[in-house]
Amino acid sequence: MVIERQNEIGVVTIEQMSEAVREYFAQKDCSGKRILVIVPDNTRSGPVGDVFKAIYDCIGGKVKNLDVLVALGTHQPISEEQICVRLGLTPAQRNAKYKAVGFYNHLWEKPETFKSIGVIAACEIEKLTGGLFSQEVNVAINKMIFDYDEFFILGPVFPHEVVGFSGGHKYIFPGIAGAEIINFFHWLGAVITNPVINGTKWTATRAVVEKAASFIKMPHELIAIVAVDDSLKGIFIGDCKEAWEKAADLSAKVHIVYKDRPFKTVLGIAHEMYDEIWTAGKVMYKLEPVVADGGMLIIYAPHIREISYTHGKMIEKLGYHTRDYFLKQWDRFKDFPGGAMAHCTHVKGIGTYNNGVEKPRVNVVLATGISRERCRKINLGYMDPSQIEIENYEHKEDKGILVVHHAGETLYRLADGSYPRIKDTD
């Protein structure tokens, strides 16, 4: 059973959200238990803190432990102050009411962090991927969760380039998962391509995530939220798969904008919570479907000065390229991490690579704090952000120009249901 509150047109108030949380925990005995809450870092919006406070009010005085683990995937660890921001806590609140709550980062760079919980057999991978891949995949996760009696996943659901819709068990994979499963399903998503996957609820990549999650035998449930500009549209609490499905259905209604035709120029103004292209690439992921063939997508983010704090050197070796650039030179690239290659293809977008010539469908341009020289090195276009007057792009949809503010979480699609396809893979 899933406890839910949703309001597609209006908002779910804090009182209504708190009522749903109380209803759920009224039928659940957490007394004396060690409870872990897994949350995303600050690159995901939504009122996570309000929900966490409601959870604490219900069980904080009953449990033996109530701790928080930040599901970083391969992002950089965040400070206690940043975790407080994630949870909406003031320093005074942290040092008083919430003093006993343990704050932890997922330490993905340390091998001792992980425990293998199973292996997905090659024959199963072949079945899950529709024959695209046939290989064993080891499934490892942060062994810290086994120090608890139960854990809850708390986080938002949005359209997503790798799995279709984020949330649910995706906060485990890649949130607190080992490199092998992360690299595998991210590259799988890249092979299928972003326009095919993004905003589709059930995908081959989601099937792999759910198969990996089936190895987790300890009790866990989901608190999924759907929010627009931090305004809560829905909360779904209970069985992880069922709650995620309901949240994804609502996300499809509130996070997808439909346009009647594609645009030659799209200016995507990156949300300021993105501090590197690794995350700001979501501007391209969410807008690629409405850029016309031969058009230009500008990622406008003057505050960004890094490609990736974690993967920057690897990306500089790879460069941003289309999927087929990598696939048709596989002997050259097969030993690179699939997650990094996937990011590169998603940012570059779909296109072809034939006879040594790469033809991206669109021109992706960075208008950031990253220099022209570095943009050229990584195979992306460059514009000086100080020379861009946003008002000159506004209100010109009739001239083939689209401006999207706070880009990165809302998916744009064509109203006729079509999407960019790779026309030539010979």
N, C-alpha and C positions, 0 to 999 in steps of 0.2 A: 504494500500500500504506500502511496505517496501523498503527503500533506502538501497542499499547494495553495497559493494565492497568485492571481495574475490579473493584469488590467492592460490590455493591448492599447486602448485609447488613452487612458489616464495613467495614473501611477498607483503603485502599491505603497501605502503610507508606512512609516516606521511602526506605527501601532499595529497595522495589519500584518506586517512581517513578523513582529514580535509575538503576535497571537499565534501565527503558524508555528513558530519555533517552540512556544510553550505547549501547543497542542501535541507536537511531536514528542517532546521530552516528557510530557505527562504520562505517556504510555511506555516509556523506556526507563528501566532502572540502571542508572550509572553509578549508584552508590559504591564508594570504595574502589572504583575502577581507575586504571591509568588510561587517560584519553589523550590522543594526539589529533590535532587539527592541521590538515595540510592546506596551505593557501598559496596563491601565485605571488610573484614579486610585483614591483610597482609598474611593470609594463602592461598591465591589464587594468582597465578601469572598472568601476562598479563599487557599490557600498559594502565591501567586504567587512569593513570595520563595524558597521552598524549590526550586521548579522552576527559577527563574533561576540560583540557585547551582549546581544540577546542570548546567545548560547551560554556565555559565562553566567549570566543572571539566572539561568535555569539550573545549571549543574556545577558551577564553580565552587559552591560550598558543600557539595556532596561527594565529589570525586577525590581520589587519592592524589592524582596529578592531572593537570590540564595544560598541555604544552602545544606550541605552534612550530611547525616545520615549513620553511619557505621552499616551495618547489621551483628551484632555479633552472632545471634542465641543465644547460651548460652556460647560463648567465653568470655574471660575477656575483659573489656574496654581497649582501646588503647589511648595513650597520644596524645596530639596535634602534637608532633614531629613525632609520628608514622603515624598519619593521613597525615601529610605532605609527608612522605615517600610513603604512598599509592597513593597520588595524584601527586607525582613527583615534589613537590614544595620545593624550598630552603627557609630558614628562611627569606631571604631578599624579596623573592617573596610573601611569606605569609604576611609579614608586610607592603607590598606596594600594588601591583596590586590586590591581593586576600584578603586584610584585611577585607573587608565587608562580606566575606563568613563565615557563621556560621558552625562550626564543632560540630557534636553531636554523641555520642555513643548511641546505643540502650540499655537502662537501663533495661534489662530483669529481674533483681532480684527484682525490685520494682513493686508491684501489681498495683500501681497507673499509671504505664506506659500504661496499656492496656485498650482497649475498645472492647467489644464483638460486632461483626458485623453480627452474624448469627449462626445458629446451623444446622449441617448436620444431617438429620434424620436417624434413624437406618435403615429404609428400603432403603434409598439411599446409606448408607455405605455398606449394603449387596450387592447391585447392583454393586457398584464401585469396591468392593473387590472380586467379584466372589463368594460370600458366605463365605469368610473366617472370616468375622466379621459382627456383627449386633449390633450396639450401636450408641447412639447419640454422636456427637463430637462437642463441642463448638469451635467456631472460633473467636479468639481474636487477635488483632494486636496493634501495637504501635499507640496510639491515636494522636501522634504528627503529623502524616501525614495529619490529618484533619485541621491543621492550615494553610495549603497551598492550592493553587488553582489547582495544578497539580503536579505529581511527575514522575520522570524518574528512571528506574532501569538501572544501568550501571554495567556490570560485565561480566566475562568470562564464557564460556560453556565448560564443560569437561564431559567425561563419569563419572557416579556417582553410588555408591553402593546402595543408598536408592531410587532414583527416575529414574535411567537409564542414564539421562544426566542432569547435573546441569544447573543453569541459569534460566532466565525468572522469573516466579512467585516464584521459589524456593528461591529467595532473599527476598521474603516476608515470605514464609513458608519454613524453620524456621527462616530466617534472622531477622524479626522483629515481630515474632508471639508469642502467649502465649503457655504455657506448654502443655495444653491438646492436641492441634492439632499437636504439635511437637512430643510428645511422641507417639501419635496414629500412625502417618504415618511412623515414624521410625521403630516402632515395626512391623508394617505391612510389611515393606521392609525386615526386618530380617526373618520373617516367610516365605516369598517367597524365600529368600536367595540371597546373593550377586551374585553368578555366573549366576543366572537366570536374574537378573535385570540389572547389570552393562553393559552399552553400548547398552541397548535396549531403543528406543526412547519413545514408549508409553507403560507405565506400570500402574498397579493398583495404585501405589503410586503417580505417576504423575497425574492420574485422580482425586485423592483426593485433591492434591494441586490445580489443576485447578478449582475444585468445590469450594474449600475454597476461591479462588481468585474471583469467580463470585459474592461474597458478597460485593466486593469493587466497589462502584458505582462512585467514583470520577475519573476524567480523569487521566490516566497514560499510559505510553508507555515504550518500551524497547530499550535500546542500548546494543546489545549483541556483544561481541567480541570473536573471536577464535584465540588463539595464541599458539605458540610452542616456549618454551624458551624465552618468552617475545617478539618474533617476530610475528607481526600481520599477520594472514592468512585471516581474514575476519571480517567485521563489518556489522551489520544488524540493521536498525533503523526503528521503527514503531510499528504497532500492536504487543502487547506482545506475543501472542500465535504464530502468523505467523513468527515474527522475530526469536523467540526461535526455531521453527521448522527448519528454514533455517540454523541457527547456529548449531543445533544438527546434521543436515545432513553433514555439513562440518567437525564438530568435529569427526564424525564417520570415516571420511577419513584420518584425520591427527593425531588423538590421539589414534588410535588402531593399535597395532603391532601384526602381526600373526606369530606364530611359528608352525613348522611342527610336533613337538612332545613335550610332557611334560618333565620337568627336575626334577631330584632327589634332587638337591640343587639349591636354588635360593637366591642370595645375593642382597637384595634391599637396595640401599644406599639412605636414606631418604633425601629429599630436606631440606636444612637448614632453610627454612621458617617455618618448623614444629618444635615447641619447647616442645611438649608433645606427649605422645602416642595417646591421643585423636585425634590428627590430623595426626601424623605419621603412625597411623593404616592404612592410605590410601595405604601404601606400600603393605600390605597384600591384601587389597581390589582389587588393580589393578593387582596383580600378582597371586592371588589364582588360576585362571583358567589354568595356565601353570605349576603348581607344580604337580608332579606325585603323585599318591596314595602312602602314606607312606613316602613321601619326606619331605624336610626341607626348610622352608622359614625363612631367617634371616633378621630382620629389623636392619640395621646397622645405628646407629645415636649416636655417642659418645657424642654429645652436649646435648642430652636429658637426663634430670634428674627427670622428673615428669611424672606420669601416666596421670593425668589431673588436671589442676589448679582449675577447677570448680567441677568436678565429681569424683576426686580421692578417697575420702573416700567411696563413694557409690560403686565404682568399686572394691575397696578392699573387701567390703562386698560380692559382687556378685562373683568376680573372672571371669576370661575369660573362657567361656564354649561354647559348640555347642548349636545350637538352641534347639535341642531335650532335652538337659539337663534341660533347663528352662521349655519347654512345658510339659514334662512328670512329672514335680514337680510343676505344676502351682499354687497349693494352697500355696506353700512356697514362690513363687516369684511374685504373681499377684499384689502385692502392690508396687513393685519397679517401678521406672520410665521407661517407654518403651524405651526412647532414650538411657539411660545408658545400658540397657540389649541388645539393638540392637548393640551398639558399641562392647560390649563384644563378641557377637556371630560373628560379622563380622571379628574381629581380630582373633578369634580362628578358624574360618572357619567352613565348614560343617562337619558333622559326625553323629554318632549315640549315643544313650543312652538307653541301655537295661539291665534290671535286676540289676540296680545300677552301671553298668559299662559304662563309657563314652569312646568312640573311635573316636577321631578326625581324619579326613582324612590325615592331614599333621601336622607336628611338627613346631609350630611357636616359634622362638627364638629371644629374644631381645639382641642385642649387643649395649648397650647404657650405660649411666651413672647411670642406675637403678641397684641396687645391686642384687646379686644372691638370697639373702634372700627374697627381695620383689618380685622378679620374681616368686619364688616358691610359695609365698603367693597368688599371683594373678593367678597362674596356667599357667604360660608361661615358656618356656625354657630360659636359660641364656648362654651367651658367653661373655668373656672379650674382649671388642673391641680392646684393645691394643695388643691382641694376633692374631688379624685378619690381614693378609697381603693381601690386595685386589688383588695385582698382581698375587697371587697364585690361585685366582679364575678366573681371566680373560682368555678369549680366549679358553675356554674348553667346549664349547657347545657340541662338539662331544663326550665328556665324561659325559654329563648329568648335566653340571653346567652352570648356567646363571647368569650374573652380570648385574644389571640395575642401572645406575647412575641417580641421580635426580628423584628417584622413587616417585610415589604418584599421578601423574596426567595422565600419559599415561597408557592405559589399554592394557594388554597382553592377547591374546586369541589363541586358537588352530585353525590352518588353516582349519581343516575339519569341523569346526562349532560345535564340541562337547564341553561340559563343565562338570565340576564335578557335580554329582548328589548324593543325599542322597539315598543310595540303600536299607537301612533297617530302616523303621520307625515303626516296630511292637512294 
